[in-house]
Amino acid sequence: MTTPSTDSSVEFASSPYLLVGLGNPGRTYARNRHNVGFMVIDALAKQLDLGTPRLQMKALVLNGTLDGHKVILAKPQTYMNLSGEAVGSLVRYYKIPFPHLLVIHDDLDLPFGVIRLRPGGGAGGHKGLLSIMDRLGTQNFPRLRFGIGRPPGKMDPADYVLQNFDASEQPILELLIDRAVQAIRVFVTEGLDTAMNRFNGMTLEP
């Protein structure tokens, strides 16, 4: 049996984690359902006290450490449908192994009150994910799905995701953002499988 190269193993282990929240830039969209990825990244950045982001490769970027692990927090500024432009450039620049990339995004197919981590898979119609998959040439990267539920009645999903969360949803939203931040911390420090086992079965009831 061939033993993996020690140098390669060390290089992989020491690679930074790229944590990407998806959303649309600007105050108009700041509290939209489509922007929960940005909200989670902002909450994590505040916890880690990372200061003011800089613009790098079409994204707002912060560098820091999380329990001794190097992390890069990013919010693409290209608008959702072109998220892959920023993510692809950052992955190449920082030489991020795909298992060290985590994309946080809203998900219509999960009920509000649920987050779910997964190691890869399809985009489920999410155009931000489709753009990232196109630029990376793979769908095999971890993501954290943040449930926002389906639109009521016959509302167009495109209109629904660009609405702000209702006032009645705010308490659960804040708890869910905090839970997502906890899940990211476990992902970085203990690995994806542990994070999935710990957080995928939880539901917060509105």
Backbone torsions as a table, in degrees:
resi	resn	phi	psi	omega
1	MET	NA	133.7	-179.0
2	THR	-79.9	130.9	177.7
3	THR	-85.7	130.9	179.1
4	PRO	-59.2	147.1	177.3
5	SER	-59.1	130.3	179.0
6	THR	-61.5	-41.0	-179.4
7	ASP	-61.2	-43.3	-179.9
8	SER	-64.8	-41.6	-179.7
9	SER	-63.3	-43.9	179.5
10	VAL	-65.2	-42.0	-179.4
11	GLU	-61.6	-43.2	178.9
12	PHE	-64.1	-47.3	-177.0
13	ALA	-62.5	-32.9	-177.1
14	SER	-89.9	-2.9	179.2
15	SER	-64.9	142.4	177.5
16	PRO	-68.5	162.6	173.2
17	TYR	-98.4	131.7	175.9
18	LEU	-103.1	114.5	-177.1
19	LEU	-110.2	111.6	-171.7
20	VAL	-114.8	122.5	171.8
21	GLY	-99.6	134.6	-179.6
22	LEU	-96.4	148.5	179.6
23	GLY	174.8	-172.8	175.9
24	ASN	-113.4	138.1	-178.3
25	PRO	-75.3	155.3	175.2
26	GLY	104.7	152.9	-176.3
27	ARG	-64.1	-30.8	-178.4
28	THR	-56.4	-35.3	-173.7
29	TYR	-102.0	-3.2	-165.2
30	ALA	-53.3	-38.8	-175.8
31	ARG	-107.8	14.8	177.8
32	ASN	-67.2	155.3	174.0
33	ARG	-58.3	-34.5	-178.8
34	HIS	-67.0	-13.1	-173.4
35	ASN	-105.1	17.4	-179.2
36	VAL	-62.7	-28.3	176.6
37	GLY	-60.3	-44.5	176.1
38	PHE	-61.7	-42.4	-177.7
39	MET	-61.5	-41.1	-179.7
40	VAL	-66.7	-44.4	178.9
41	ILE	-62.5	-40.9	178.2
42	ASP	-61.4	-41.7	-179.5
43	ALA	-66.3	-40.6	178.3
44	LEU	-66.2	-43.0	178.8
45	ALA	-60.4	-37.9	178.4
46	LYS	-66.7	-43.1	177.8
47	GLN	-59.8	-40.5	-177.3
48	LEU	-85.3	-4.6	177.9
49	ASP	54.8	55.4	-173.6
50	LEU	-91.1	-4.4	174.0
51	GLY	81.9	-144.3	-172.5
52	THR	-97.1	129.6	-179.5
53	PRO	-74.0	160.6	175.3
54	ARG	-117.8	157.2	177.3
55	LEU	-86.2	121.5	179.9
56	GLN	-143.5	123.5	175.6
57	MET	51.9	48.4	175.5
58	LYS	65.5	27.8	177.4
59	ALA	-144.0	152.1	168.2
60	LEU	-84.1	124.5	-169.0
61	VAL	-127.4	141.0	173.3
62	LEU	-131.4	137.1	175.5
63	ASN	-110.5	142.0	178.4
64	GLY	-169.1	-163.8	176.5
65	THR	-129.4	148.5	177.2
66	LEU	-129.5	106.2	-178.2
67	ASP	49.5	45.1	176.3
68	GLY	87.9	-6.0	178.9
69	HIS	-98.8	135.6	176.7
70	LYS	-71.6	130.0	179.2
71	VAL	-130.5	147.9	174.3
72	ILE	-123.8	120.4	178.2
73	LEU	-100.8	133.9	-175.4
74	ALA	-140.2	141.4	172.6
75	LYS	-127.2	102.4	179.4
76	PRO	-55.3	139.3	-178.6
77	GLN	-109.8	23.2	-174.8
78	THR	-94.9	-0.7	-164.4
79	TYR	75.9	152.1	-167.6
80	MET	-51.0	-47.3	-170.5
81	ASN	-67.1	-13.7	-179.8
82	LEU	-116.3	22.1	-176.7
83	SER	-54.6	-31.1	-177.8
84	GLY	-62.6	-25.9	179.2
85	GLU	-59.9	-48.0	-179.9
86	ALA	-71.2	-46.6	-175.2
87	VAL	-64.1	-44.3	178.9
88	GLY	-60.0	-43.5	-179.8
89	SER	-65.7	-41.3	-179.8
90	LEU	-68.4	-39.9	177.9
91	VAL	-60.1	-43.8	-179.2
92	ARG	-70.1	-44.1	-176.2
93	TYR	-62.9	-45.3	-177.0
94	TYR	-91.8	1.0	179.5
95	LYS	54.0	55.0	-176.8
96	ILE	-84.0	121.0	171.2
97	PRO	-65.8	142.8	-176.6
98	PHE	-55.1	-36.3	177.3
99	PRO	-65.2	-14.1	178.6
100	HIS	-98.1	6.9	175.4
101	LEU	-100.9	129.1	174.5
102	LEU	-127.4	123.2	179.3
103	VAL	-106.4	125.7	-179.7
104	ILE	-105.2	125.3	-174.3
105	HIS	-150.0	158.8	174.9
106	ASP	-72.6	153.9	-178.4
107	ASP	-142.9	116.4	179.7
108	LEU	-68.6	-25.2	-173.7
109	ASP	-87.1	-2.8	173.5
110	LEU	-108.8	138.3	178.4
111	PRO	-66.1	150.4	174.6
112	PHE	-60.6	131.7	-175.8
113	GLY	109.1	-0.3	-177.6
114	VAL	-125.0	136.2	165.2
115	ILE	-119.5	151.5	-179.0
116	ARG	-148.0	127.0	174.5
117	LEU	-93.3	147.8	176.9
118	ARG	-149.9	153.4	-175.1
119	PRO	-81.2	-10.9	-177.9
120	GLY	169.4	-158.7	179.0
121	GLY	117.7	-174.2	-177.5
122	GLY	-73.1	177.7	-177.1
123	ALA	-90.7	-16.5	-178.7
124	GLY	60.1	28.9	179.9
125	GLY	83.6	-1.4	-179.5
126	HIS	-76.3	116.4	-171.5
127	LYS	-71.3	-27.1	175.0
128	GLY	-65.1	-44.8	177.3
129	LEU	-65.0	-41.1	178.6
130	LEU	-58.6	-42.0	179.1
131	SER	-63.6	-41.3	179.7
132	ILE	-66.6	-44.3	179.0
133	MET	-60.3	-39.9	179.9
134	ASP	-63.1	-43.8	-177.4
135	ARG	-73.7	-34.8	-178.7
136	LEU	-85.5	-19.9	-178.4
137	GLY	73.6	21.8	179.3
138	THR	-158.1	158.4	171.5
139	GLN	-112.0	8.6	-176.5
140	ASN	-93.8	70.8	172.9
141	PHE	-143.0	146.9	-177.3
142	PRO	-66.5	149.7	173.8
143	ARG	-144.5	154.9	174.7
144	LEU	-113.8	113.2	-177.7
145	ARG	-90.9	127.3	-177.1
146	PHE	-110.8	107.3	-173.7
147	GLY	-66.4	131.0	175.1
148	ILE	-120.8	-3.6	178.3
149	GLY	75.9	170.6	-180.0
150	ARG	-85.8	153.3	177.9
151	PRO	-67.2	150.3	180.0
152	PRO	-72.9	149.7	174.9
153	GLY	56.0	-131.8	-178.3
154	LYS	-104.9	20.3	-179.8
155	MET	-60.4	138.6	176.5
156	ASP	-66.2	127.5	178.5
157	PRO	-54.9	-32.6	179.5
158	ALA	-64.0	-33.7	176.3
159	ASP	-76.4	-38.5	-177.3
160	TYR	-61.8	-45.8	-176.1
161	VAL	-68.7	-20.4	179.1
162	LEU	-94.6	9.4	171.6
163	GLN	-90.0	152.2	171.7
164	ASN	-72.8	156.6	172.1
165	PHE	-62.8	144.7	177.4
166	ASP	-67.1	156.7	177.4
167	ALA	-58.2	-36.0	-179.3
168	SER	-67.6	-20.3	-178.2
169	GLU	-89.4	-12.6	-171.9
170	GLN	-59.0	-44.5	-179.6
171	PRO	-60.3	-43.1	178.3
172	ILE	-67.5	-38.3	179.5
173	LEU	-56.8	-47.7	-177.9
174	GLU	-64.2	-40.6	177.9
175	LEU	-65.5	-37.9	-178.5
176	LEU	-70.3	-38.5	175.5
177	ILE	-61.3	-43.9	178.9
178	ASP	-62.4	-40.7	178.3
179	ARG	-64.5	-40.3	178.0
180	ALA	-62.5	-40.8	177.5
181	VAL	-62.5	-43.0	176.7
182	GLN	-59.0	-43.1	-179.5
183	ALA	-62.9	-39.1	178.6
184	ILE	-64.9	-41.6	179.4
185	ARG	-61.7	-40.8	178.4
186	VAL	-68.5	-40.2	177.0
187	PHE	-55.2	-45.8	-177.2
188	VAL	-71.7	-42.6	-171.3
189	THR	-90.1	-28.4	-175.0
190	GLU	-124.1	-11.0	176.1
191	GLY	105.7	162.6	-175.6
192	LEU	-65.3	-43.4	-177.0
193	ASP	-60.3	-43.4	178.8
194	THR	-63.8	-42.6	179.2
195	ALA	-63.2	-41.7	178.7
196	MET	-62.5	-46.5	-178.8
197	ASN	-62.7	-33.7	-174.6
198	ARG	-83.6	-32.0	-169.4
199	PHE	-115.4	-18.6	-172.3
200	ASN	-71.3	-20.5	-177.3
201	GLY	-94.3	0.7	-174.0
202	MET	-88.4	144.8	174.5
203	THR	-137.3	133.1	173.1
204	LEU	-102.1	125.5	-178.4
205	GLU	-88.4	130.1	176.8
206	PRO	-61.6	NA	NA
